[in-house]
């Protein structure tokens, strides 16, 4: 390993675009965010060191045995989050980046590309959820927030956001445009004049600092590894990647599998399966590659932990051999969770799909299992266990590998007889993950709020007769829009109980699951009036009232609190019976 002559950013990025530098498959995916990219560019413009880099000179005879990837230029969180696989021509070698790919990818995006991440609260598949932004430098103003510790105002903006308003100077300079300046003197002055900020000395300095950092200075210091022993290179790689954004074991496992699988490309297979799980067939989930890999280890029958000692050739052969079964089981498990009414917003623990997929694999379930009448009872047993495990706090948190291992053992022992609820729950209880609920926990559930993480799961347990494969919404029985202080007082509600009304409207006893179309029709109607108009016969009305526990539903808003307390007590009894509390167990035994 030898130290090489420093290079400029322009020079190194040029080599990347000439495909002289590639990434080995053992590299993780790009994980930096916009804040990290901005800080890196700010540091370079200030002349600060940005750390050394480690490259690997790969000879032709070595290159043909490994997989390499190109660098990302236009990152899109949904549509283009991964680098493309590179082709190394036969008989040629390459230079692989062992340490520094996050920084080099960030610089490539900053100067040549764009960054598109999901807007907060936007739906994954909605139009405009991923605005495309490029890095811009403010030539006129200092950073608005001094606490960030930045000298330059660098921001990822949409091109329309960076465009000047009528009569204002064109202050936002796209960082990548610095590569098109002919020099650092007259060309900068001409650029500033075109932007109507030619008399601003600070603007000249900012643009000069950017030019100097990218095209003149040589901050890229790197070491070159020439050893062709892959095991030694892997050891170096693991050691140098212990800082920064940590290299997860799932990243390493996926990278190792990419090199060790003989017939399939592990990285492409996992990427494709994650995409299918999350978005195909109308699904909206957010399963990660970690969950997919954990499921693969579970079904392959190897240690489920993400530890280096687990990344053996023998284990990877088992995972590759089991991969077709893993794919089928996971896709059916996702479809089953969708039938249970879950999506990315109310599935509070993605890890629940691991034992669910394993069970479907063990019983050899095919697509027919999802809607077969002969399997209906088994699906209900699975749904009950899944839902209660999501309601109970802490089940899928700490000690996950131990929990998954014990569940796997219980499923292997009894899966042929249908989903073994008792055996699985006994195994979970043995490692401190019981699915029983005490009185305090039941009271906590009764105080869950509208759109809370566990609210959907609790409502689905309370009212199991609903076909949740259809679109259901959490709905206020008494509409929230009527529970403002002004509207309540205008409706004759005494002032001394107005706060009680407002404090109760979003709690579980005033919530139900209602079909999407019915929820739209209901809007802010009082429940009694809506039921009269929505259901044509007494029989239909009685069924709806019974199914949703709406006995003694008042017609008037003034009786809301009495209804709320009565329904709360009925819900408590239902939960005690449905969740397997100690009180329910004692009553059953009596």
C-alpha positions as CSV (number, residue, x, y, z in Angstrom):
1,X,0.0,0.0,0.0
2,X,1.5,3.3,-1.1
3,X,0.6,7.0,-0.8
4,X,-0.2,8.6,-4.1
5,X,0.1,12.2,-5.5
6,X,-2.9,14.3,-4.4
7,X,-5.5,15.1,-7.1
8,X,-8.1,17.8,-7.6
9,X,-11.8,17.2,-7.3
10,X,-12.3,18.0,-11.0
11,X,-9.6,15.5,-11.9
12,X,-11.1,12.7,-9.7
13,X,-14.7,13.3,-10.9
14,X,-13.4,13.3,-14.4
15,X,-11.9,9.8,-13.8
16,X,-15.2,8.6,-12.4
17,X,-17.1,9.7,-15.5
18,X,-14.5,8.0,-17.7
19,X,-15.2,4.9,-15.6
20,X,-11.6,4.7,-14.4
21,X,-12.8,4.4,-10.8
22,X,-15.5,1.9,-9.8
23,X,-17.0,0.6,-6.6
24,X,-16.5,-3.0,-5.6
25,X,-19.6,-5.0,-4.7
26,X,-18.5,-5.1,-1.0
27,X,-19.4,-1.4,-0.9
28,X,-22.7,-0.5,0.8
29,X,-25.3,1.6,-0.9
30,X,-25.1,5.4,-0.9
31,X,-26.5,6.6,2.5
32,X,-25.5,10.2,2.8
33,X,-28.1,12.9,3.1
34,X,-28.2,16.5,1.7
35,X,-26.9,18.0,5.0
36,X,-23.8,15.8,4.8
37,X,-23.2,16.7,1.2
38,X,-23.5,20.5,2.0
39,X,-21.0,20.2,4.9
40,X,-18.5,18.4,2.7
41,X,-18.6,21.1,0.0
42,X,-18.5,23.8,2.7
43,X,-15.4,22.2,4.2
44,X,-13.7,22.0,0.8
45,X,-14.5,25.6,0.0
46,X,-12.9,26.6,3.4
47,X,-9.8,24.6,2.5
48,X,-10.3,22.1,5.3
49,X,-9.0,18.5,4.9
50,X,-11.7,16.0,4.1
51,X,-9.9,12.8,5.0
52,X,-7.9,10.4,3.0
53,X,-9.2,7.9,0.5
54,X,-8.3,4.2,-0.1
55,X,-8.2,2.8,-3.6
56,X,-7.5,-0.8,-4.8
57,X,-5.6,-1.4,-8.1
58,X,-7.5,-4.4,-9.5
59,X,-5.5,-6.4,-12.1
60,X,-7.3,-7.9,-15.1
61,X,-7.0,-11.5,-13.7
62,X,-8.6,-10.3,-10.4
63,X,-11.3,-8.1,-12.0
64,X,-12.9,-10.9,-13.9
65,X,-13.8,-12.6,-10.6
66,X,-15.6,-9.7,-9.0
67,X,-18.6,-7.5,-9.4
68,X,-18.2,-3.7,-9.7
69,X,-20.6,-0.8,-9.7
70,X,-20.6,2.7,-11.1
71,X,-21.1,5.9,-9.1
72,X,-24.5,7.4,-8.7
73,X,-25.0,10.8,-10.3
74,X,-28.7,11.5,-10.1
75,X,-30.0,10.1,-6.8
76,X,-33.7,9.4,-6.5
77,X,-34.9,7.8,-3.3
78,X,-37.6,5.8,-5.0
79,X,-36.7,5.6,-8.7
80,X,-32.9,5.5,-8.7
81,X,-31.5,4.9,-5.2
82,X,-28.8,2.4,-6.4
83,X,-25.7,2.5,-8.5
84,X,-25.7,0.6,-11.8
85,X,-23.6,-2.4,-12.3
86,X,-20.5,-1.7,-14.2
87,X,-18.9,-3.6,-17.1
88,X,-15.2,-4.1,-16.9
89,X,-14.0,-5.1,-20.4
90,X,-12.3,-8.5,-20.6
91,X,-8.6,-8.3,-20.2
92,X,-8.6,-5.0,-18.4
93,X,-8.4,-4.0,-14.8
94,X,-9.8,-1.1,-12.9
95,X,-9.4,1.0,-9.8
96,X,-11.9,0.2,-7.0
97,X,-12.7,2.6,-4.2
98,X,-12.4,0.9,-0.8
99,X,-12.8,3.9,1.4
100,X,-14.4,7.3,0.4
101,X,-17.2,6.2,-1.9
102,X,-19.8,8.2,0.2
103,X,-17.7,11.4,-0.2
104,X,-16.9,10.8,-3.9
105,X,-20.6,10.0,-4.7
106,X,-21.6,13.1,-2.7
107,X,-19.2,15.3,-4.8
108,X,-20.4,13.7,-8.0
109,X,-24.0,14.5,-7.1
110,X,-23.1,18.0,-6.0
111,X,-21.3,18.9,-9.2
112,X,-22.8,16.6,-11.9
113,X,-26.1,15.4,-10.6
114,X,-29.2,15.9,-8.5
115,X,-30.9,14.6,-5.3
116,X,-34.6,13.6,-4.9
117,X,-35.9,12.5,-1.6
118,X,-39.4,12.0,-0.3
119,X,-41.1,15.1,1.2
120,X,-42.2,14.7,4.7
121,X,-45.7,13.2,5.1
122,X,-46.0,12.6,1.3
123,X,-47.3,9.3,0.1
124,X,-44.6,7.2,-1.6
125,X,-46.5,6.9,-4.9
126,X,-48.0,10.4,-5.1
127,X,-47.1,12.8,-7.8
128,X,-44.5,15.4,-6.7
129,X,-43.5,13.4,-3.6
130,X,-39.8,13.4,-4.8
131,X,-38.8,16.9,-6.0
132,X,-35.6,16.9,-8.0
133,X,-33.0,19.3,-6.5
134,X,-29.5,20.4,-7.3
135,X,-26.9,22.0,-5.2
136,X,-26.7,25.8,-5.3
137,X,-24.4,28.4,-3.8
138,X,-25.8,31.7,-2.6
139,X,-23.5,34.4,-3.9
140,X,-25.0,37.2,-2.0
141,X,-26.1,36.1,1.5
142,X,-24.5,34.4,4.5
143,X,-26.1,31.2,5.9
144,X,-29.4,32.0,7.6
145,X,-28.6,29.7,10.6
146,X,-25.3,30.3,12.1
147,X,-25.7,27.4,14.6
148,X,-25.1,25.0,11.7
149,X,-21.5,26.1,11.6
150,X,-21.4,26.7,7.8
151,X,-19.5,29.6,6.2
152,X,-21.4,29.4,2.9
153,X,-25.1,29.2,2.1
154,X,-25.3,26.0,0.2
155,X,-28.7,24.4,-0.5
156,X,-30.3,21.7,-2.5
157,X,-33.0,23.5,-4.5
158,X,-35.4,22.9,-7.3
159,X,-34.3,24.9,-10.4
160,X,-37.5,26.9,-10.1
161,X,-36.7,27.8,-6.5
162,X,-33.2,29.0,-7.5
163,X,-34.5,31.2,-10.4
164,X,-34.5,34.9,-9.6
165,X,-37.7,36.9,-9.1
166,X,-38.4,39.8,-11.3
167,X,-36.1,42.7,-10.7
168,X,-33.9,40.7,-8.2
169,X,-30.3,39.6,-8.7
170,X,-29.6,36.1,-9.8
171,X,-27.9,35.0,-6.6
172,X,-28.2,31.2,-6.7
173,X,-25.3,29.7,-8.6
174,X,-25.5,26.0,-9.5
175,X,-22.4,24.4,-8.0
176,X,-21.8,22.2,-11.0
177,X,-21.6,25.2,-13.3
178,X,-18.2,26.1,-11.9
179,X,-16.8,23.4,-14.2
180,X,-17.8,25.6,-17.2
181,X,-16.0,28.7,-16.1
182,X,-13.0,29.4,-18.3
183,X,-10.9,30.8,-15.5
184,X,-11.0,32.2,-12.0
185,X,-10.7,35.9,-12.9
186,X,-12.4,37.5,-16.0
187,X,-14.8,34.6,-16.3
188,X,-16.1,35.0,-12.8
189,X,-16.5,38.8,-13.3
190,X,-18.4,38.2,-16.5
191,X,-20.7,35.6,-14.7
192,X,-21.4,38.1,-11.8
193,X,-22.2,40.9,-14.3
194,X,-24.6,38.6,-16.1
195,X,-26.3,38.1,-12.8
196,X,-26.3,41.9,-11.9
197,X,-24.1,41.4,-8.9
198,X,-20.8,42.5,-10.4
199,X,-20.0,45.1,-7.8
200,X,-20.3,42.7,-4.9
201,X,-16.8,41.7,-3.6
202,X,-18.2,39.1,-1.4
203,X,-19.9,37.4,-4.3
204,X,-16.7,37.3,-6.2
205,X,-14.9,35.7,-3.2
206,X,-17.6,33.1,-2.8
207,X,-17.5,32.0,-6.4
208,X,-13.6,32.1,-6.4
209,X,-13.6,29.9,-3.3
210,X,-15.8,27.4,-5.1
211,X,-13.6,27.5,-8.3
212,X,-10.4,27.1,-6.2
213,X,-11.8,24.2,-4.2
214,X,-13.0,22.2,-7.2
215,X,-10.5,23.0,-9.9
216,X,-7.2,24.3,-8.4
217,X,-6.6,22.7,-4.9
218,X,-5.8,19.1,-4.6
219,X,-7.5,17.8,-1.5
220,X,-7.9,14.2,-2.6
221,X,-5.1,12.4,-0.8
222,X,-5.3,8.6,-1.2
223,X,-3.5,5.3,-0.6
224,X,-3.4,2.6,-3.3
225,X,-3.7,-1.1,-2.4
226,X,-2.0,-3.3,-5.0
227,X,-2.4,-6.6,-3.2
228,X,-4.6,-9.1,-5.2
229,X,-5.5,-11.3,-2.2
230,X,-9.3,-10.8,-1.9
231,X,-9.4,-11.9,1.8
232,X,-6.7,-9.4,2.7
233,X,-8.5,-6.6,0.8
234,X,-11.8,-7.5,2.5
235,X,-10.1,-7.3,5.9
236,X,-8.7,-3.8,5.0
237,X,-12.2,-2.8,3.8
238,X,-14.0,-3.8,7.0
239,X,-11.4,-2.0,9.1
240,X,-11.4,1.3,7.3
241,X,-15.2,1.4,7.1
242,X,-15.6,1.4,10.9
243,X,-16.1,5.2,11.0
244,X,-18.5,7.7,9.4
245,X,-22.0,6.3,8.7
246,X,-21.4,2.7,10.1
247,X,-21.2,-0.2,7.7
248,X,-24.1,-2.4,8.8
249,X,-23.8,-6.1,8.8
250,X,-26.7,-6.4,6.4
251,X,-24.8,-4.2,4.0
252,X,-21.7,-6.5,4.3
253,X,-23.8,-9.6,4.0
254,X,-25.4,-8.4,0.9
255,X,-22.0,-7.4,-0.5
256,X,-20.5,-10.8,0.4
257,X,-23.5,-12.6,-1.1
258,X,-23.0,-10.7,-4.4
259,X,-19.5,-12.1,-4.7
260,X,-20.4,-15.6,-3.4
261,X,-23.6,-16.5,-5.1
262,X,-22.9,-18.5,-8.2
263,X,-26.1,-18.2,-10.3
264,X,-27.8,-15.1,-9.1
265,X,-26.8,-11.5,-8.4
266,X,-27.7,-11.1,-4.7
267,X,-27.8,-7.3,-4.8
268,X,-30.1,-7.2,-7.8
269,X,-32.3,-9.9,-6.4
270,X,-32.7,-8.2,-3.0
271,X,-33.3,-4.8,-4.6
272,X,-36.0,-6.2,-6.9
273,X,-37.7,-8.1,-4.1
274,X,-37.8,-5.0,-1.8
275,X,-39.4,-3.1,-4.6
276,X,-42.0,-5.8,-5.2
277,X,-42.8,-6.1,-1.5
278,X,-43.3,-2.4,-1.1
279,X,-45.1,-1.3,-4.2
280,X,-46.4,-4.1,-6.5
281,X,-50.0,-5.3,-6.4
282,X,-51.2,-2.1,-4.9
283,X,-49.1,-2.5,-1.8
284,X,-47.7,0.3,0.2
285,X,-45.1,-0.9,2.6
286,X,-41.6,0.2,3.7
287,X,-39.8,-3.1,4.1
288,X,-36.0,-2.8,4.0
289,X,-33.3,-5.1,2.7
290,X,-32.5,-5.9,6.3
291,X,-35.9,-7.6,6.7
292,X,-35.5,-9.4,3.4
293,X,-32.0,-10.7,4.4
294,X,-33.1,-11.7,7.9
295,X,-36.0,-13.7,6.3
296,X,-33.6,-15.4,3.9
297,X,-31.3,-16.5,6.8
298,X,-34.3,-17.7,8.7
299,X,-35.7,-19.8,5.8
300,X,-32.2,-21.0,4.8
301,X,-31.9,-22.5,8.3
302,X,-28.7,-20.6,9.3
303,X,-27.9,-18.3,12.2
304,X,-30.1,-15.2,11.8
305,X,-27.6,-12.8,13.3
306,X,-25.8,-10.2,11.2
307,X,-22.3,-11.1,12.3
308,X,-19.1,-11.5,10.3
309,X,-18.7,-15.1,11.3
310,X,-22.0,-15.8,9.6
311,X,-20.8,-14.7,6.2
312,X,-19.4,-18.1,5.2
313,X,-19.4,-19.6,1.7
314,X,-21.4,-22.5,3.0
315,X,-24.1,-20.2,4.5
316,X,-24.3,-18.1,1.4
317,X,-24.8,-21.3,-0.7
318,X,-27.7,-22.2,1.5
319,X,-29.2,-18.7,1.2
320,X,-28.9,-18.8,-2.6
321,X,-30.4,-22.2,-2.8
322,X,-33.4,-21.1,-0.7
323,X,-33.8,-17.8,-2.5
324,X,-36.8,-18.8,-4.8
325,X,-38.6,-20.0,-1.6
326,X,-37.7,-16.8,0.2
327,X,-39.2,-14.7,-2.6
328,X,-42.4,-16.6,-2.8
329,X,-42.9,-16.7,1.0
330,X,-42.2,-13.0,1.5
331,X,-44.5,-11.9,-1.3
332,X,-47.3,-14.1,0.1
333,X,-46.7,-12.8,3.6
334,X,-46.9,-9.2,2.3
335,X,-50.1,-10.0,0.5
336,X,-51.5,-11.5,3.8
337,X,-50.5,-8.4,5.8
338,X,-52.3,-6.3,3.2
339,X,-55.4,-8.5,3.6
340,X,-55.2,-7.8,7.3
341,X,-55.4,-4.1,6.5
342,X,-51.8,-3.1,7.1
343,X,-49.7,-0.7,5.1
344,X,-46.6,1.4,5.7
345,X,-48.4,3.8,8.0
346,X,-50.0,1.3,10.5
347,X,-47.5,-1.7,10.3
348,X,-45.5,-0.7,13.4
349,X,-42.9,-3.4,13.2
350,X,-41.7,-4.7,9.8
351,X,-39.9,-7.6,11.4
352,X,-43.3,-9.4,12.0
353,X,-43.1,-10.5,8.3
354,X,-40.0,-12.7,9.0
355,X,-41.8,-15.5,11.0
356,X,-44.9,-15.0,9.0
357,X,-43.0,-15.7,5.7
358,X,-41.2,-18.6,7.4
359,X,-44.5,-20.2,8.5
360,X,-45.9,-19.9,4.9
361,X,-42.7,-21.5,3.6
362,X,-42.9,-24.4,6.1
363,X,-46.4,-25.3,5.3
364,X,-45.7,-25.0,1.6
365,X,-48.4,-22.4,1.2
366,X,-49.2,-21.3,-2.4
367,X,-51.1,-18.3,-3.6
368,X,-54.4,-20.2,-3.0
369,X,-53.7,-20.0,0.7
370,X,-54.5,-16.3,0.6
371,X,-58.2,-16.8,-0.3
372,X,-59.0,-20.5,0.2
373,X,-62.0,-21.1,2.4
374,X,-60.4,-24.2,3.8
375,X,-57.5,-22.1,5.1
376,X,-59.8,-19.3,6.5
377,X,-59.5,-20.5,10.1
378,X,-55.7,-20.7,9.9
379,X,-55.5,-17.2,8.4
380,X,-57.6,-15.9,11.4
381,X,-55.2,-17.6,13.8
382,X,-52.2,-15.9,12.0
383,X,-54.0,-12.6,12.0
384,X,-54.7,-12.7,15.7
385,X,-51.1,-13.5,16.5
386,X,-49.7,-10.8,14.2
387,X,-52.1,-8.2,15.5
388,X,-51.5,-8.9,19.2
389,X,-47.7,-8.9,18.6
390,X,-48.0,-5.4,17.1
391,X,-50.2,-4.1,19.9
392,X,-47.9,-5.4,22.7
393,X,-45.0,-3.0,23.3
394,X,-41.5,-4.3,23.0
395,X,-42.1,-7.5,21.1
396,X,-40.1,-6.6,18.0
397,X,-37.5,-4.4,19.7
398,X,-34.5,-5.5,21.7
399,X,-33.4,-9.1,21.6
400,X,-35.0,-9.5,18.1
401,X,-32.6,-12.2,16.9
402,X,-33.3,-14.4,20.0
403,X,-37.0,-13.9,19.5
404,X,-36.9,-14.8,15.9
405,X,-34.8,-17.9,16.6
406,X,-37.2,-19.2,19.3
407,X,-40.2,-18.6,17.0
408,X,-38.4,-20.4,14.2
409,X,-37.9,-23.4,16.4
410,X,-41.5,-23.5,17.5
411,X,-42.7,-23.2,13.9
412,X,-40.4,-26.0,12.7
413,X,-41.7,-28.3,15.5
414,X,-45.5,-27.8,14.8
415,X,-46.1,-25.8,11.6
416,X,-47.5,-28.9,9.8
417,X,-50.6,-28.7,12.0
418,X,-51.6,-25.1,11.2
419,X,-50.2,-22.0,12.8
420,X,-49.2,-23.1,16.3
421,X,-50.3,-20.1,18.3
422,X,-49.8,-21.6,21.7
423,X,-46.4,-23.0,21.0
424,X,-45.2,-19.8,19.4
425,X,-46.4,-17.6,22.3
426,X,-44.9,-20.0,24.8
427,X,-41.5,-19.7,23.0
428,X,-41.9,-15.9,23.0
429,X,-42.8,-15.8,26.7
430,X,-39.7,-17.9,27.5
431,X,-37.5,-15.0,26.2
432,X,-39.4,-12.3,28.0
433,X,-41.8,-11.5,25.2
434,X,-45.3,-12.7,26.5
435,X,-48.4,-11.7,24.5
436,X,-50.6,-11.3,27.6
437,X,-51.9,-7.9,28.7
438,X,-52.5,-6.7,32.3
439,X,-55.1,-4.2,33.4
440,X,-52.7,-1.3,33.1
441,X,-51.9,-2.1,29.5
442,X,-55.6,-2.5,28.6
443,X,-56.3,1.0,30.1
444,X,-53.4,2.4,28.1
445,X,-54.9,0.9,24.9
446,X,-58.3,2.5,25.7
447,X,-56.5,5.9,25.7
448,X,-55.0,5.4,22.2
449,X,-55.6,8.4,19.9
450,X,-56.8,8.8,16.3
451,X,-54.0,7.9,13.8
452,X,-51.8,6.5,16.6
453,X,-49.3,3.8,15.8
454,X,-51.3,1.0,17.4
455,X,-54.8,2.3,17.0
456,X,-55.6,0.4,13.8
457,X,-54.4,-2.9,15.3
458,X,-56.5,-2.4,18.4
459,X,-59.6,-1.6,16.4
460,X,-59.1,-4.6,14.2
461,X,-58.9,-6.8,17.2
462,X,-62.0,-5.3,18.8
463,X,-64.1,-5.7,15.6
464,X,-62.8,-8.8,13.8
465,X,-65.8,-9.2,11.4
466,X,-64.6,-6.5,9.0
467,X,-63.1,-7.5,5.7
468,X,-59.9,-5.5,6.1
469,X,-58.6,-6.4,2.6
470,X,-60.8,-3.5,1.5
471,X,-59.9,0.0,2.2
472,X,-60.9,1.1,5.7
473,X,-60.3,4.4,7.5
474,X,-60.0,5.2,11.1
475,X,-63.2,7.2,11.6
476,X,-64.6,9.5,14.4
477,X,-68.0,8.2,15.4
478,X,-69.0,11.7,16.5
479,X,-67.2,13.9,13.9
480,X,-64.2,15.8,15.1
481,X,-65.2,18.9,13.1
482,X,-68.1,19.5,15.6
483,X,-65.7,19.5,18.6
484,X,-64.5,23.1,18.6
485,X,-65.2,25.2,21.6
486,X,-67.4,27.6,19.5
487,X,-69.5,24.9,17.9
488,X,-69.9,23.0,21.1
489,X,-71.1,26.1,23.0
490,X,-73.4,27.0,20.0
491,X,-74.9,23.4,20.3
492,X,-75.8,24.0,23.9
493,X,-73.0,22.1,25.6
494,X,-72.4,23.5,29.0
495,X,-69.1,25.4,29.3
496,X,-67.9,23.3,32.2
497,X,-67.8,20.1,30.1
498,X,-66.6,21.6,26.8
499,X,-62.9,20.6,27.6
500,X,-64.0,17.1,28.4
501,X,-65.7,16.8,25.0
502,X,-62.7,18.1,23.2
503,X,-60.3,15.9,25.2
504,X,-62.3,12.7,24.4
505,X,-63.1,13.1,20.7
506,X,-59.8,11.7,19.4
507,X,-59.7,8.8,21.8
508,X,-60.3,5.1,21.1
509,X,-63.9,4.9,22.4
510,X,-65.0,7.5,19.7
511,X,-63.2,5.6,16.9
512,X,-64.3,2.9,14.5
513,X,-63.0,1.4,11.2
514,X,-65.2,2.5,8.3
515,X,-65.0,1.7,4.7
516,X,-63.4,4.5,2.7
517,X,-66.4,5.3,0.6
518,X,-68.7,5.4,3.6
519,X,-66.3,7.6,5.5
520,X,-66.4,10.1,2.7
521,X,-70.2,10.1,2.6
522,X,-70.4,10.4,6.4
523,X,-68.3,13.6,6.7
524,X,-69.5,15.6,9.7
525,X,-72.9,14.0,10.1
526,X,-73.9,13.0,13.6
527,X,-73.7,9.2,13.8
528,X,-77.4,8.6,14.5
529,X,-78.6,10.6,11.5
530,X,-76.0,9.1,9.2
531,X,-76.9,5.5,10.1
532,X,-80.6,6.2,9.4
533,X,-79.8,7.5,5.9
534,X,-76.9,5.0,5.1
535,X,-78.7,1.7,5.9
536,X,-82.1,1.2,4.3
537,X,-83.6,-1.4,6.7
538,X,-83.8,-2.1,10.4
539,X,-81.8,-5.3,9.9
540,X,-78.9,-3.5,8.2
541,X,-78.9,-0.9,10.9
542,X,-78.9,-3.4,13.7
543,X,-76.0,-5.4,12.1
544,X,-73.9,-2.2,11.7
545,X,-74.6,-1.1,15.3
546,X,-73.8,-4.6,16.6
547,X,-70.6,-5.0,14.5
548,X,-69.3,-1.6,15.6
549,X,-70.3,-1.8,19.3
550,X,-72.6,1.2,18.9
551,X,-75.4,0.2,21.3
552,X,-77.4,3.0,22.8
553,X,-76.0,5.4,20.2
554,X,-77.5,8.8,21.0
555,X,-79.0,11.1,18.4
556,X,-77.9,14.2,20.2
557,X,-74.4,15.6,20.6
558,X,-75.2,16.5,24.3
559,X,-75.2,12.8,25.2
560,X,-71.7,12.2,23.8
561,X,-69.9,11.8,27.1
562,X,-72.3,9.2,28.4
563,X,-72.0,7.2,25.2
564,X,-68.2,7.5,25.3
565,X,-68.0,6.1,28.9
566,X,-70.4,3.3,28.1
567,X,-68.6,2.2,25.0
568,X,-65.3,2.5,26.8
569,X,-66.4,-0.1,29.3
570,X,-67.7,-2.4,26.5
571,X,-64.4,-2.0,24.8
572,X,-62.5,-2.9,27.9
573,X,-64.5,-6.2,28.2
574,X,-63.8,-7.0,24.5
575,X,-60.1,-6.3,24.9
576,X,-59.8,-8.4,28.0
577,X,-61.3,-11.3,26.1
578,X,-59.5,-10.8,22.8
579,X,-56.0,-10.1,24.1
580,X,-55.5,-13.0,26.5
581,X,-55.1,-10.9,29.7
582,X,-54.6,-12.7,33.1
583,X,-58.1,-11.7,34.0
584,X,-59.6,-13.4,30.9
585,X,-57.5,-16.5,31.5
586,X,-58.7,-16.8,35.1
587,X,-62.3,-16.3,34.0
588,X,-62.0,-19.0,31.4
589,X,-60.5,-21.5,33.9
590,X,-63.4,-20.8,36.3
